[in-house]
């Protein structure tokens, strides 16, 4: 005799289908599987994207290392450039705030007659001190005449006059008259 066919029904009957436990089980078996599949897909995508993100991270690290090496190599050059820029800034400051020395140097150059040479020249804010060598007495007198006639120089004084084998050597001091632009400052 064959064995009786046994059926097993794990779900409760129709009347119990509305119980809270059965509703939770129905929701888990229908929508829960979609949630699980979606979660698994997200995990797989995250796992796959990790390889590309790791590659990008490695590339970025290599790029940073190359740039650091370039910066280290150029550090001395950068220091030199910054030092030069500071010197240029200081020179610009001096040239902007003290245009007098350049103008005074040009004035002294125009007042020097031929045969007269400057041994030393010091230009201060308001005076000139120079060591001068004139090859003849004519050059000496022409220089004195030029300096005393100049409207930009006053109180011309001669000091330490001496006769040398190559001409007359003397020191000269004169006060500089400030220009109209300097007076306004």
C-alpha positions in Angstrom: 0.0 0.0 0.0 1.4 3.3 -1.0 2.0 5.9 1.7 -0.4 8.7 2.1 0.5 12.0 0.4 1.3 14.5 3.1 0.9 18.3 2.4 2.6 20.9 4.5 1.3 24.4 4.5 3.5 26.8 6.4 1.2 29.8 5.8 -1.8 30.1 7.9 -5.3 29.8 6.6 -7.4 32.6 5.1 -8.8 33.8 8.4 -5.3 34.3 9.9 -4.0 36.2 6.8 -5.0 39.5 8.2 -3.0 39.1 11.4 -0.1 41.5 11.8 2.4 38.7 11.7 1.1 37.4 8.4 1.1 40.9 6.9 4.7 41.4 7.8 5.6 38.0 6.3 3.7 38.8 3.1 5.5 42.2 2.8 8.9 40.6 3.5 8.4 37.9 0.9 7.1 40.3 -1.8 8.9 43.7 -1.3 11.8 42.5 0.9 13.3 40.6 -2.0 13.4 43.7 -4.1 15.1 45.6 -1.3 17.7 42.8 -0.9 18.4 42.7 -4.7 18.8 46.5 -4.8 21.1 46.3 -1.8 23.2 43.6 -3.4 23.4 45.6 -6.6 24.6 48.7 -4.6 27.2 46.6 -2.9 28.4 45.1 -6.2 28.6 48.6 -7.8 30.6 49.9 -4.8 32.9 47.0 -4.9 33.5 47.5 -8.7 33.9 51.2 -8.4 36.6 50.8 -5.7 39.0 49.6 -8.3 38.6 52.7 -10.3 38.8 54.9 -7.2 41.9 53.2 -6.0 43.5 53.8 -9.5 42.6 57.5 -9.3 44.0 57.7 -5.8 47.2 56.1 -6.9 47.5 58.5 -9.9 46.8 61.5 -7.7 49.5 60.4 -5.2 52.0 60.0 -8.1 51.1 63.4 -9.4 51.5 65.0 -6.0 54.9 63.4 -5.6 56.1 64.7 -9.0 54.9 68.2 -8.2 56.6 68.1 -4.8 59.9 67.0 -6.5 59.6 69.9 -8.9 59.0 72.3 -6.0 62.0 71.0 -4.1 64.2 71.3 -7.2 63.1 74.9 -7.8 63.2 76.0 -4.1 66.6 77.6 -4.5 65.5 79.4 -7.7 62.4 80.7 -6.0 64.5 82.0 -3.1 66.8 83.8 -5.5 63.8 85.2 -7.4 62.2 86.5 -4.2 65.5 88.0 -3.1 65.8 89.8 -6.4 62.2 91.0 -6.2 62.9 92.4 -2.8 66.0 94.2 -4.1 64.0 95.6 -7.0 61.3 96.8 -4.6 63.9 98.5 -2.5 65.5 100.1 -5.6 62.1 101.3 -6.8 61.4 102.8 -3.4 64.7 104.6 -3.5 64.3 105.8 -7.1 60.7 107.0 -6.5 61.4 108.8 -3.2 64.9 110.1 -4.1 64.9 111.3 -7.7 67.5 113.9 -6.7 70.7 111.8 -6.9 70.1 110.9 -10.5 69.3 114.5 -11.4 72.2 115.8 -9.4 74.6 113.4 -11.1 73.4 114.6 -14.5 73.9 118.2 -13.4 77.4 117.6 -12.2 78.2 115.8 -15.5 77.0 118.8 -17.5 78.9 121.3 -15.3 82.3 119.4 -15.6 84.5 121.1 -18.3 86.8 119.0 -20.5 90.0 118.2 -18.7 88.3 117.9 -15.3 87.7 114.5 -13.8 86.0 113.3 -10.6 88.1 111.2 -8.3 85.3 110.7 -5.8 81.7 111.9 -5.7 79.2 111.7 -2.8 75.7 112.9 -3.3 73.7 113.4 -0.1 70.1 114.7 0.2 71.2 118.3 0.3 74.9 118.5 -0.6 77.6 117.2 -3.0 81.1 116.4 -1.9 83.6 115.6 -4.6 87.3 114.9 -5.1 88.2 116.6 -8.4 91.3 116.5 -10.6 91.8 119.3 -13.2 94.5 118.9 -15.7 95.1 122.7 -16.0 94.3 126.0 -14.2 91.8 126.8 -17.0 89.8 123.6 -16.3 90.0 124.5 -12.6 88.6 128.0 -13.1 86.0 126.8 -15.6 84.7 124.3 -13.1 84.5 126.9 -10.3 82.7 129.2 -12.7 80.2 126.6 -13.8 79.4 125.5 -10.2 79.0 129.1 -8.9 76.8 130.2 -11.8 74.5 127.1 -11.5 71.2 128.0 -9.9 70.8 124.4 -8.6 74.0 124.6 -6.5 74.8 127.1 -3.7 77.5 127.6 -1.1 80.3 126.2 -3.4 83.4 125.6 -1.3 86.9 124.5 -2.3 89.1 122.6 0.1 92.4 120.8 0.1 93.9 122.2 -3.1 97.2 120.5 -4.1 99.5 120.5 -7.1 100.1 117.0 -8.5 102.3 116.0 -11.5 99.2 115.3 -13.5 97.2 118.5 -12.6 95.5 120.2 -9.7 93.7 118.0 -7.2 91.1 119.5 -4.8 87.9 118.8 -2.9 84.7 120.5 -3.6 81.5 120.9 -1.5 78.2 122.5 -2.6 74.7 122.6 -1.3 71.9 121.4 -3.6 68.8 123.6 -4.1 65.7 121.5 -3.9 63.5 121.6 -7.1 60.0 122.9 -7.0 58.6 119.3 -7.0 60.7 118.4 -3.9 59.6 121.6 -2.1 55.9 120.6 -2.5 56.5 117.3 -0.8 
